[in-house]
Amino acid sequence: MKAVHVQFDSARGLLLGTFDDGLTIKSADQYELAERMFAAGAPHGHVGMPDWREGDIAPASGHKIAFQVRLNQLGRTA
């Protein structure tokens, strides 16, 4: 199983999804990021995200929820 981490790049306004093998997927849209990361092998329930305590790199709560919901939807239809 691939280790995956999503964080926010506030300087560029992008969400960054990084796999343990170094592959990084960038998108300003949480739904697009979920779709592209799912296609690259990101499993629902195994994507780490920083929370508000980690500052500016933490995605907004709404983005986190939307990303996880979309990843879950994709996992159920696969």
N, C-alpha and C positions, 0 to 999 in steps of 0.2 A: 504494500500500500504506500502510495506517495504521501510524503509530508507536505502540507500546503499551508501558507500563511498569507493573509490579506491585510494590507495596511493602507493608510491614506497618505498621499503626497500632497500636503497643503499648498506648497509652492506652485505646483502644476495643476492642482484640482483633479488629480487622478487617483483611482484605486489601483493598487499594485498587487497582483497575485503572484507569489513566488513559490515554486516547487523546490524540493530539496536538491534536485539535480541542477538548479540554477536557472531554469526556464522562468521568465517573468512575463506576465500578461498584464497589459495596462488598458484601462478604460475609464472614462468619466461616468459611465452608466453601470449601475450595479447588476442589472439584468443581463446586459451584454457580457460583463465580466463573468458572471455565473455560467452562462452558456459556453463561452470560450474556454473557461477552466474545466467545465465538465467534459467538453470534447477532448481536452488534454489529459483527462484522467483524474480530476479532483473528485473524491468521494464525499457525498453529503455526510455531515456529522464529524468530519475529520479535517475541517478547515479552521485553523486558529486565527483569531483576530484580537488585537489589543483592545483593552477597554479604556474608558475615559481617564483612568488614573495614569495612563501612559502618554497623555497629552495629545498633541496635534497629529500623531500618526494613527490615532484611533478613528476608524470610520464612524460616521454618525449612526446613531441607533437605528434610525429608519433604513439606512443603507444596509446595515448588517442584517436586519430582519428580511428585507426584500431580497438580498443576495441568497440567504439561507433558504427562504421559501422557494425561490426559483431553482436552486440547486436540488432541493428536495423533489420538486415537480419533475425535473429532468430525470432524476434517479428512479422515480416510480414509473416512468414511461419507457425506460430503457429495457 
